[in-house]
Amino acid sequence: MRHLAKRAVFTAMTNVRGLVRAEVEMRVAIVEGTALDEHELRAAVESVGCRVSHIERLPAQLPLLPLLDDSP
């Protein structure tokens, strides 16, 4: 994917409701968000002339908090 196509895909995806973060690399886009609509994502990418081969949902990862020290 050329630099211009990567930028176009990134820009198009920023208009998808619920998108929090997006990274676009060669042939792969990784997105984070809340209640993202797969059809909206696909339409955004296709609106700039690129194709979505598949969408894979990964489990949410919660940030780890440091353990509290119980010592006085």
C-alpha positions as MATLAB code, in Angstrom:
seq = 'MRHLAKRAVFTAMTNVRGLVRAEVEMRVAIVEGTALDEHELRAAVESVGCRVSHIERLPAQLPLLPLLDDSP';
ca = [
       0.000    0.000    0.000;
       1.510    3.286   -1.024;
       1.878    6.147    1.433;
      -1.016    8.086   -0.131;
      -3.324    5.069    0.093;
      -2.373    4.517    3.747;
      -3.167    8.156    4.515;
      -6.463    7.977    2.593;
      -7.554    4.835    4.476;
      -6.582    6.371    7.819;
      -8.439    9.601    7.045;
     -11.550    7.747    5.867;
     -11.642    5.590    9.000;
     -11.413    8.622   11.301;
     -14.996    9.427   10.306;
     -16.324    6.094   11.625;
     -18.363    6.529   14.810;
     -16.760    5.008   17.890;
     -13.220    4.913   16.506;
     -10.683    5.672   19.220;
      -7.385    4.736   17.537;
      -6.252    3.507   14.129;
      -2.959    2.325   12.681;
      -2.619    1.642    8.980;
       0.344   -0.358    7.715;
       1.083   -2.270    4.549;
      -2.128   -4.193    3.780;
      -3.287   -4.116    7.442;
      -5.293   -1.686    9.534;
      -5.613   -2.071   13.292;
      -8.427   -0.114   14.892;
      -9.675    0.372   18.427;
     -13.016    1.716   19.422;
     -16.307    1.344   21.162;
     -19.271   -0.225   19.385;
     -17.596   -0.049   15.970;
     -19.817   -1.013   13.068;
     -18.031   -3.396   10.679;
     -20.160   -2.185    7.761;
     -19.143    1.440    8.434;
     -15.465    0.462    8.613;
     -15.692   -1.517    5.383;
     -17.547    1.315    3.618;
     -14.965    3.874    4.782;
     -12.049    1.817    3.436;
     -13.823    1.021    0.178;
     -14.743    4.700   -0.318;
     -11.069    5.412   -1.044;
     -10.677    2.541   -3.492;
      -9.214   -0.102   -1.184;
     -10.644   -3.525   -0.392;
     -11.308   -5.210    2.957;
     -10.560   -8.927    2.822;
     -11.689   -9.692    6.370;
     -12.277   -8.174    9.779;
     -11.008   -9.950   12.856;
     -12.274   -8.980   16.296;
      -9.743   -9.334   19.075;
     -10.639   -9.512   22.763;
     -10.441   -6.246   24.632;
      -7.331   -5.781   26.701;
      -7.659   -3.996   30.000;
      -4.743   -1.943   31.284;
      -2.918   -3.560   34.174;
      -2.814   -1.632   37.415;
       0.100   -1.926   39.822;
      -0.601   -3.995   42.918;
      -1.124   -2.035   46.078;
       1.480   -2.574   48.745;
      -0.273   -3.720   51.953;
       2.703   -2.924   54.204;
       2.236   -0.144   56.787;
];
